[in-house]
Amino acid sequence: MASNPINSTALATSALAAGGLLGGFAVAQRSKNRQLGGAVLAAVGVACTASWKASSGPKVAGALLGTYLVGFGVSHPLAKKIGAWPAVSVAAGATAAASLVLTRH
């Protein structure tokens, strides 16, 4: 049984989603402006959701947007246990992995 290869759009969108979580946090931390970091997170979330919807349909897009947002939310309490950057990295990795798995055709 052959496995489905990862297409370049799925890989790029997965990387973008991880980058949105990491980048949103970096912008918020560096600028000391949480709203600016949230704007980065939101803009990337919109772009990823559009790509997921185009490639895999609205149900998958909704599930992945939920994963993206839950990752963001979970990173906050997790940061109290393992630190901010490790927590955001875990959330970004989990979101990217879910994106790759669910958008594989």
C-alpha positions as CSV (number, residue, x, y, z in Angstrom):
1,M,0.0,0.0,0.0
2,A,1.6,3.3,-1.1
3,S,1.5,6.3,1.1
4,N,0.3,9.7,-0.1
5,P,3.1,12.1,-0.7
6,I,2.9,15.5,1.0
7,N,2.1,18.2,-1.6
8,S,3.9,21.5,-1.6
9,T,0.8,23.5,-0.7
10,A,0.1,21.4,2.3
11,L,3.7,21.7,3.5
12,A,3.7,25.4,3.0
13,T,0.4,26.0,4.8
14,S,1.6,23.8,7.7
15,A,4.8,25.8,8.0
16,L,2.8,29.0,7.7
17,A,0.5,27.9,10.6
18,A,3.5,27.1,12.8
19,G,5.1,30.4,11.8
20,G,1.9,32.3,12.7
21,L,1.9,30.9,16.3
22,L,5.7,31.5,16.7
23,G,5.6,34.8,14.9
24,G,2.6,36.1,16.7
25,F,4.3,35.3,20.0
26,A,7.6,36.8,18.9
27,V,5.9,40.1,17.8
28,A,3.9,40.4,21.1
29,Q,7.0,39.7,23.2
30,R,9.4,41.9,21.3
31,S,7.0,44.8,20.8
32,K,5.4,44.4,24.3
33,N,2.1,44.9,22.4
34,R,-0.1,41.8,22.8
35,Q,-2.7,43.2,20.3
36,L,0.0,43.5,17.6
37,G,1.0,39.8,18.2
38,G,-2.7,38.9,18.1
39,A,-3.0,40.7,14.7
40,V,-0.2,38.6,13.3
41,L,-1.8,35.4,14.7
42,A,-5.2,36.4,13.2
43,A,-3.9,37.4,9.8
44,V,-2.0,34.1,9.5
45,G,-5.0,32.2,10.7
46,V,-7.1,33.7,8.0
47,A,-4.6,32.9,5.3
48,C,-4.2,29.3,6.5
49,T,-7.9,28.8,6.8
50,A,-8.4,30.0,3.2
51,S,-5.7,27.6,2.0
52,W,-7.0,24.7,4.0
53,K,-10.6,25.3,2.7
54,A,-9.3,25.5,-0.9
55,S,-7.3,22.3,-0.7
56,S,-9.4,20.2,1.7
57,G,-12.8,21.7,2.1
58,P,-14.6,23.6,4.8
59,K,-14.8,20.8,7.4
60,V,-11.1,20.2,7.4
61,A,-10.5,24.0,7.4
62,G,-12.7,24.4,10.4
63,A,-11.0,21.6,12.3
64,L,-7.6,23.0,11.5
65,L,-8.6,26.5,12.5
66,G,-9.8,25.0,15.7
67,T,-6.5,23.3,16.2
68,Y,-4.7,26.5,15.6
69,L,-6.8,28.4,18.1
70,V,-6.7,25.7,20.7
71,G,-2.9,25.5,20.3
72,F,-2.7,29.2,21.0
73,G,-5.0,28.8,24.1
74,V,-3.2,25.8,25.5
75,S,0.2,27.4,25.1
76,H,-0.7,29.9,27.9
77,P,-1.1,27.4,30.8
78,L,1.6,25.1,29.3
79,A,4.0,28.1,29.5
80,K,3.6,28.1,33.2
81,K,5.0,24.6,33.4
82,I,7.7,24.5,30.7
83,G,8.3,28.1,29.7
84,A,6.9,30.4,27.0
85,W,9.0,29.5,24.0
86,P,8.8,25.8,24.6
87,A,5.1,26.0,25.0
88,V,4.6,28.0,21.8
89,S,6.9,25.6,20.0
90,V,4.8,22.6,21.1
91,A,1.6,24.3,20.0
92,A,3.2,25.2,16.6
93,G,4.5,21.7,16.1
94,A,1.2,20.1,16.9
95,T,-0.7,22.5,14.6
96,A,1.7,21.9,11.8
97,A,1.5,18.1,12.2
98,A,-2.3,18.2,12.3
99,S,-2.3,20.3,9.1
100,L,0.0,17.9,7.3
101,V,-2.0,14.8,8.4
102,L,-5.5,16.3,7.6
103,T,-4.5,17.9,4.2
104,R,-2.7,14.9,2.8
105,H,-4.6,13.6,-0.2
